[in-house]
């Protein structure tokens, strides 16, 4: 098995592009192992509704990346205290959904640290009943990868903050994450380890019996292809947010001018229907206002730009523009479902 050196890259957009590129373009007669460490980010499962999984206001404030991966499963938080591993192999029916096969060598290395880790359920590694690793798979039909996380010293407070959804009442068919009790591997170590030292020890353990250990270095062609994939896919809002399944939002709030009830239907990341109900008084028909939103990305900046030249008092009376925008796309605790 050849080790892929990602050269210390911590950009999750680039690391996920690198992983997919290796899956699709590297030698099909060779198995590969890739390690990568991401700066603070939320990695969304392929079939999830991004907005159902994240605290958008918090991650915007903190500058946390949001990137969709091509494998299924739930949303996970990554930071510089989390080591990600990916085994890239040929597809075979015996390996697909066989998480034990790919987690066994990782568990064995952890046991060499004196840690009693075990695979519980379908795809989680637990220590003392607490999850320290989750895994997922993806196949092209010919090649596949089995990848996972190893929480060494992740900021668990940030996990809760970044994945604590506040958006009111989103109804979709997206695959929703199931939160587990999580812990850091460092909690079970006698001596502290840096993430770099941990990475080296895991690598040494995985290749302890491999006399033909080799490291793959990227070619200029590889770099060009990875950068292209990153730009066209993993940097793209339509992939990370817009690819979410169809979903409905209902938000109701009482203002001094009366109650406003919004019903929003989002398809392929864009507003397909926008309906306003309520007991307010306005000069103009709210159908005219609703038409402004049709076709817009369901994204805060796009909504703000669409309303910048609109006089909302014509439709509702004396209402604050920012309050209305927060009602459409925000985490206002006063908004009810």
N, C-alpha and C positions, 0 to 999 in steps of 0.2 A: 504493500500500500504506500503510495507516494504522498508525502506531506506537502500541502500548498502553503507557502509563506505569503500571508497577506500584507507583509511589510509594515505592520503596525497601524494600518488604517483603522480609524474609529468612527468614520462616517457610516451610519447604517444604510443610507441610500446606496453607497458604493459597495458595501459589504454584501448586501443582498443581490446587487447586480453581479458582483464577482461570483457569488455562489451559483446563480442561475446560468451565467456564462460557462462556468466550468462544467456544469451538468450537461449542457447542450453541445459544447464544442471541444472538450478535452478528449483524449484518446479513450475510446470505448473498450479497449483491452486492458485498461488499468483502473484500479480502485484508488480513490483519493481520500485524504482526510484534510479538512479545512478547519482552522480555528479562527475566530474573530471576536473582538471586544468592541462594543458600541458605546458611544457617548449617550447620555440620557435620551431615551426614545421609547415610544410605544410601537410594538410590532403587531400589526393587525392580521388575523387569520384571513385566508383567501375569501371565505364566504360570509364575512361579518359586516355588519353595518357599523362603520367607524364611529359615528356619533353616539351609538348606543354603548360604546365601550370606553369612551374617554371623557375626561373633564376638560373640555375645550378651553374654557377660560383660564384654567390653571396652567395647561401646557403652553398656551400662547404667552402667558406672563413669564413662564420659566424658560421658554425657548426650547421645549422638548420636541424632538422629531416625532412625526407620525408617518409610518411607512407600512404598506401592505406587503405581506409575503405571498409566495405562490402556494404554500402548503396550507392545509386546513388547520382546525383547532382554534383555540381561544387567543385573546389578546394577552401579550406579556410585556412587562416593563424591563428594559435593558439599561444598564449604566456601566461605568468603568469597573465595577466590582463583580461583573457577571461574565463568565467565559462561555462562548457559544461554540459548539462542535458540530461538524457536518460530515457524515460518511457518504461519499458519492460512489455508487456501484452500478453494475448492470441490474436491470429489473428482472426479478423472478418472483413467481407467485408465493414461494416459500418465505421470501424476505419481506414482501409487502405486508404491512400490519404486524410484522414480527418485531416488535420493539425490544423484546428480550435479547435478540441476536445482537443488536447494535448497542444496547445499554450495558450488556454483560461486561465487556472489557472496561468500560468506564467505572462500573460498580466495583470491579476487581481492583482497580487502581485506588479507589477510595478506601477499600478495605485494607490496602497496604499502608494507608495513613492511620489505621486503627479505627476506622469509622465503619459501623455496621449499617451500610446502605443497602436498600433492597428495592426492586421494582414492584410497585403496588398498582393494582388495577391494570389498565391497558398500557399506559405510557408515562407514568410518573415515578421518579426516584425519590424515595422518602428516607429520612433518618429520624428515628425515634418518633414516628408518626407525623413528621412535618416534611412538606414538599421542598426539595432543594433543586429539583430538575424536572422540566417538562419536555416532551419530545413530540415531533410530528414528522410526517413523510410526504413526499411528492414524487410522482412518476410521470415520465413522458411516454411510457409504454416500452421504451428500450432502456432508458437509464433512470435512476432514482436517487434521491438522497434521503437520509434519515438524519435529522438534525435536532439539537436540543440545547438547553441552557444548563449552566452549572452556577448556582448562586453562591459565590464565595463571600463577598462583603457588600452586597447590594444595599442601598438605602431603602429599607422596607417601608419607612414612612412615605417616601416618594411613590412607592408602588401603590399605596392606598390613596394618596392624593391625586395622582395622575389618572388612575382608573376608577375614581369615584364619580360616576355619572350624575350630573345635575340637570341635564336637559329634560324638561317635563314631557312625559308621556309620548314616547316614540313607539310606534307599533310597526314591527317589520317581521319578515321571515328570515332575517339574518341569524346565523349561528351564534348564540349568546355564550359568553364565557362563564365558566363555573369557578368561582373563587375558592381557593384552598388555603389551609393554614400553611404558611411558608416560613422558611428559616434559612439562615446562611450556613454554609459548610464551616465557616470560621468559628461558629458557635460550638462546634464539636472537635476542634483541633486543640491540641495541648499547647502548641506554639503558633503565633500569628504568621500568616503568609501574605506577601504581596500578590497581586493578581498575576504579575509577570513570573514570579517564582512558582506559583500554582500552575500556571500554563506550562512551564518547563517540566515540572514534575509529572503532570498528566501526560505530556507528550512522551517523556522518557518511559513512563509506565506502559503506555500503549504500544511502544516500539521495542520493549525490552527483549522480545524474542525474535525480532526482525533484523537479520543480518544485512538485508538489502535495503536498509532505510535510505530513501532519497528525498530530496526537497525540490519541488517544482518552482522555477522562477518564471515570471511573466515575460512574454515577448512583447515587442512593440505592437504586433497585431492584436495580441490579447488585450493590451491596455486600451487600444482604440475601440475594440469591440465592447469592452466593459464600460468605458465612458459613454459610448453611444447608447447602450442599454440603460444605463443610469439616467441619462438625460431624457430619453424617450419614454421611460416607464416609471422608474422608482422616484424620480423628481416630479412626476406629473400629478397634479391635483386629481385629475380624472381617475387615475389608478388608485391613489391612496384614499380618496374620499368618494369620488363620483361613481366608483364601481360598486358601491354599497347596494344591497337589494332595495326594492321599492319599500317605502315606508310612509306612514301617516303621522302627522303631528296635530294634536289638539291643545291649544293654549288659551286660557281664559283669565282675564284680569279686570278688576273694577278700578276705573279711573274717576277723577272728579266729574268728568263729562258723561259717565255712564260705563256700562260693562261692554268689553270687547271680547268676542269669541272668535278665534282664528282656527281654521281647518286647512292644513297644508298637506298636499300630496307630492312626494318627491320620487322621481324615477330617474335612474342613471345619474344620480347626483344633482339633477336639475328640477326646479319647481314646475310641476305639470298642472297643478290646480292650486288656487289660493282663494279661499272664500272667507268673507268677513260677516259675522253676525253681531248683534248687540242692540242695546237700547239707547244709544247715543243719538244726537241730532247733528246733521251736517248739510251743507248746501249741495254738494255734489254726490253722485251715486258712488258707492264703494266698489261697484263693478269696474268702474274706470280705474280706481286705484289698484284693484286686483290684477288688472291686465298688465300693469307695470312689472309684476313679478314673474309672469309666465315665461319659462325658458331660461331664467337666471340660474346659475349655480347656487345651490343652497350653501352659501358661504357668506360670512359676515361682511367682508369688504365689498362684495358684489351687491349686497342688499343696501349697504350705506350709499354706495355710488348711485344706485338706481333711485334713491329717495332724495338725493342732495338738492335737486331743483323742484321738489314737490312740496307744496304747502298743505301739510296734513290737517290744518285747521279747517280747510275747505270740506274735509270729509267727516271730521269728528268734533270740531270745536277746539277749544284750547287744550291741546295735548302736546307733551314734550316729545320731540323727535327721537331722542336717545332712549326714552322709556318704551316707545313703540318698537324700535329696532331690537331692544333687549327682549321684548315679548316675542318677536319673530325668531330671533336667534340669540339666545343668551341664557344665563343661569339665574334669573331673577327669582328669589325665594318667594316673592309675593304672587308669582304666577301659579295658578292652580290647574289641575288636570280634570 
